[in-house]
Amino acid sequence: MLAVLAFDADSNISERAQGVLLTQSLQHFLTALARPEIDPHFSAYCSDNLGEKPGIADALAKNPSCPTSDVTRVAPFLTAAGIQALLDNLDRFINDPQLVMAVHKSKAPTTEQRDLLNEMQKGAISMNEIEEVAAEIEPDKVKRETLQQKVAHMNVVQRLTLALKGGRSERMFLIRDPNKLVQRCVLQSPRLTDTEVESFASMTSLPAETLRAISLTRSFMKSYSVVRNLVNNSKTPLDVSLHLFPRLTATDLAKLCSNKNVPETLRSSAIKLHRKRKMGGSGD
């Protein structure tokens, strides 16, 4: 309420509210910023007046209800934790392309985060790549040409937007995008279906990082089909497969034992578990 009054048109009210705000502890602001819904006046006040204070910038970045423009203004004060919150919710970068530039200038990103931010700076993908992937996912020539025209010469931020808001064909296309962030955005799309994730989990054309991202998403891992497809995908990181394969049914475990496309370590572990289960052991 004090933050709202600080923006009041009456200068007397505004000045008094700002004076009282100066007496509040930093922890009070951090607690308020952690609420699921906050008034834009409050986030704007924190951004304009407290951005350099420890934890404020990260708190603004971590709260999806804070306007992205407020986060952009405090980008120089973000820590790696705040930057990770933004990378975990790429919609923020899409809403304000200036945020990409502001975070990219920061010295706080980890090496991995810096690599992802660099990825976001890259331009359009080649027409050859577009044609190859479009031909693979869209048999209808008219629809394929429409898809190619839509994606051709898009920059990364535009492809991120399409990944989040586009339809199934766009997601099936963009999950193969050479940019890791675009692939991650596809997995964050609110329109993504279980069937699509099952398909992604079986794709040997996807990089290990994307398959790992699927395995780390709790809602995806509720699907047995996704688990089974990841385990049988030769591109899935071995540590992920070894963690997941005990969840397989007896039938699927037996098939895994004879799957020559998976790493030998996984196959031998599957054989041991299969034998143990047959002998009545507690291998589940």
C-alpha positions in Angstrom: 0.0 0.0 0.0 2.8 2.4 0.8 4.4 1.7 -2.6 1.0 2.5 -4.3 0.7 5.7 -2.3 4.3 6.6 -3.3 3.0 7.1 -6.9 0.0 9.2 -5.8 -0.7 12.3 -7.8 -0.9 14.3 -4.6 2.7 15.2 -3.8 2.1 15.4 0.0 0.8 11.8 0.0 3.5 10.6 -2.3 6.3 12.2 -0.2 4.9 10.9 3.1 4.6 7.4 1.7 8.1 7.4 0.4 9.4 8.7 3.8 7.7 5.8 5.6 9.1 3.3 3.0 12.6 4.4 3.8 12.1 3.1 7.4 11.2 -0.4 6.3 13.7 -3.2 6.5 15.1 -4.9 3.4 13.6 -8.2 4.6 10.1 -6.8 4.4 10.6 -6.0 0.8 12.0 -9.4 0.0 9.1 -11.1 1.7 6.6 -9.0 -0.2 8.4 -9.7 -3.5 8.1 -13.4 -2.9 4.3 -13.3 -2.9 2.6 -15.0 -5.9 0.9 -11.7 -6.9 2.2 -8.3 -6.3 1.0 -4.8 -7.3 3.0 -3.4 -10.2 3.5 -0.2 -8.2 5.4 -2.2 -5.7 7.7 -4.0 -8.1 8.3 -0.6 -9.9 9.2 1.0 -6.6 11.6 -1.8 -5.8 13.1 -1.7 -9.2 13.6 2.1 -9.2 14.8 2.5 -5.6 16.2 -0.8 -4.3 17.6 -2.6 -7.3 21.2 -2.5 -6.0 20.2 -3.9 -2.6 21.2 -7.6 -2.0 18.5 -10.0 -3.2 16.1 -7.5 -4.7 17.0 -8.0 -8.3 16.9 -11.8 -8.0 13.5 -11.6 -6.2 12.1 -9.5 -9.1 13.5 -12.1 -11.6 12.1 -15.0 -9.7 8.5 -13.7 -9.4 6.6 -14.2 -12.7 4.1 -11.5 -11.7 6.7 -8.8 -11.8 6.6 -6.8 -15.1 9.6 -7.8 -17.2 10.5 -4.1 -17.7 11.2 -3.9 -13.9 13.6 -6.9 -14.2 15.3 -5.3 -17.1 16.1 -2.2 -15.1 17.8 -4.2 -12.3 19.6 -6.6 -14.7 23.1 -5.3 -13.7 22.5 -6.4 -10.1 21.3 -10.0 -10.9 23.3 -12.9 -9.5 23.6 -16.3 -11.2 20.5 -17.5 -9.3 18.4 -14.7 -10.7 19.7 -15.2 -14.2 18.8 -18.9 -13.9 15.3 -18.0 -12.9 15.0 -16.1 -16.1 16.4 -19.0 -18.2 13.9 -21.3 -16.5 11.1 -19.0 -17.7 12.0 -17.9 -21.2 8.8 -16.0 -21.6 10.4 -13.1 -19.8 13.0 -12.7 -22.5 10.4 -12.9 -25.2 8.3 -10.1 -23.5 11.3 -7.7 -23.5 14.1 -8.3 -26.0 16.0 -5.5 -24.1 16.3 -7.9 -21.2 18.5 -10.3 -23.3 20.9 -7.4 -24.0 20.9 -6.2 -20.4 21.6 -9.7 -18.9 24.1 -10.5 -21.6 26.2 -7.5 -20.4 26.2 -8.8 -16.8 29.3 -10.3 -15.3 27.3 -12.7 -13.1 26.3 -15.5 -15.4 28.0 -18.9 -15.0 29.8 -20.4 -18.0 26.7 -22.5 -18.9 24.5 -19.5 -18.6 26.8 -17.4 -20.7 26.7 -20.1 -23.4 22.9 -20.0 -23.4 22.8 -16.2 -23.5 25.3 -16.3 -26.4 22.9 -18.8 -28.1 20.1 -16.2 -27.8 22.2 -13.7 -29.8 22.4 -15.9 -32.8 20.5 -15.2 -36.0 18.4 -17.2 -38.4 19.0 -20.9 -39.3 19.9 -21.8 -42.8 17.2 -22.5 -45.5 18.7 -26.0 -46.1 18.1 -26.9 -42.4 14.6 -25.5 -42.6 13.7 -27.5 -45.7 15.2 -30.7 -44.3 13.3 -30.6 -41.0 10.0 -29.4 -42.7 10.1 -32.3 -45.1 10.6 -34.7 -42.2 7.6 -33.5 -40.1 5.1 -32.2 -42.7 4.1 -34.5 -45.6 1.6 -32.0 -47.0 3.5 -29.8 -49.5 1.3 -26.7 -49.0 1.5 -26.9 -45.2 5.3 -27.6 -45.5 5.9 -24.5 -47.6 3.8 -22.4 -45.2 5.9 -23.6 -42.3 9.1 -22.9 -44.1 8.0 -19.4 -44.9 7.0 -18.8 -41.3 10.4 -19.9 -39.9 12.7 -18.6 -42.6 15.0 -15.8 -41.4 13.4 -15.6 -37.9 15.8 -14.5 -35.3 16.2 -16.4 -32.0 13.7 -14.4 -30.0 11.1 -14.8 -32.7 11.7 -18.5 -32.8 11.4 -18.6 -29.0 8.0 -16.9 -29.3 6.9 -19.4 -31.9 8.1 -22.3 -29.8 6.0 -21.1 -26.8 2.9 -19.9 -28.7 2.8 -21.9 -32.0 1.0 -25.1 -32.9 2.0 -28.7 -33.0 3.8 -28.5 -36.3 5.8 -25.5 -35.2 6.8 -27.4 -32.0 7.8 -30.5 -33.9 9.9 -28.4 -36.1 11.5 -26.2 -33.4 12.4 -29.1 -31.1 15.0 -29.8 -33.8 16.2 -26.2 -33.8 20.0 -26.0 -33.5 19.6 -23.4 -30.7 19.3 -25.0 -27.3 17.1 -22.2 -25.9 14.5 -22.7 -28.7 14.4 -26.4 -27.8 14.0 -25.5 -24.1 11.2 -23.1 -25.0 9.3 -25.9 -26.8 9.4 -27.9 -23.6 8.0 -24.9 -21.7 5.1 -24.4 -24.1 1.7 -24.4 -22.3 0.2 -26.1 -25.4 2.6 -29.0 -25.4 0.8 -32.4 -25.2 1.9 -35.7 -23.6 2.0 -37.3 -27.0 4.5 -34.8 -28.3 6.7 -35.3 -25.3 6.6 -39.1 -25.8 7.7 -38.5 -29.4 10.5 -36.1 -28.3 11.8 -38.7 -25.8 12.3 -41.2 -28.5 14.1 -38.9 -31.0 17.8 -39.8 -31.5 18.2 -36.5 -33.3 17.8 -34.5 -30.2 20.9 -33.5 -28.1 21.6 -35.1 -24.8 20.9 -31.8 -23.0 17.3 -31.7 -24.3 16.6 -35.3 -23.3 18.0 -34.6 -19.9 15.7 -31.5 -19.6 12.7 -33.8 -20.3 13.9 -36.2 -17.6 14.1 -33.3 -15.1 10.6 -32.1 -15.7 8.4 -33.8 -13.1 5.1 -33.5 -15.1 6.7 -35.3 -18.1 8.1 -38.1 -16.0 4.6 -39.1 -14.8 4.1 -40.7 -18.2 5.4 -44.2 -18.3 5.8 -43.9 -22.1 8.2 -41.0 -21.7 10.3 -43.0 -19.2 10.4 -46.0 -21.5 11.3 -44.0 -24.6 14.1 -42.1 -22.8 15.6 -45.4 -21.5 15.6 -46.9 -25.0 16.9 -43.7 -26.6 20.7 -44.2 -27.4 21.2 -40.4 -27.0 19.8 -40.2 -23.5 22.6 -39.5 -21.0 23.7 -42.8 -19.3 23.2 -41.5 -15.8 19.6 -40.6 -16.7 18.9 -44.0 -18.2 20.4 -45.9 -15.3 18.2 -43.9 -12.9 15.0 -44.6 -14.9 15.3 -48.2 -16.2 14.3 -49.9 -12.9 10.8 -48.3 -13.5 10.3 -50.5 -16.6 7.8 -53.3 -16.6 9.0 -56.9 -16.9 8.2 -57.0 -20.7 10.0 -53.7 -21.4 12.9 -54.6 -19.3 13.3 -57.9 -21.2 13.3 -55.9 -24.5 15.9 -53.5 -23.1 18.2 -56.5 -22.4 18.3 -57.3 -26.1 18.5 -53.7 -27.3 22.0 -53.4 -29.0 21.5 -49.6 -29.5 21.8 -48.6 -25.9 25.1 -48.4 -24.0 26.5 -51.7 -22.8 26.5 -50.5 -19.2 22.8 -50.0 -19.3 22.1 -53.2 -21.1 24.2 -55.3 -18.6 22.5 -53.5 -15.7 19.1 -54.4 -17.2 20.1 -58.0 -17.6 21.1 -58.2 -13.9 17.8 -56.6 -12.8 15.8 -58.9 -15.1 17.5 -62.0 -13.6 17.0 -60.7 -10.1 13.3 -60.1 -10.7 12.9 -63.6 -12.2 14.5 -65.1 -9.1 12.0 -63.2 -6.9 14.5 -60.6 -5.7 13.5 -57.1 -4.6 14.9 -55.4 -7.7 12.0 -52.9 -8.2 
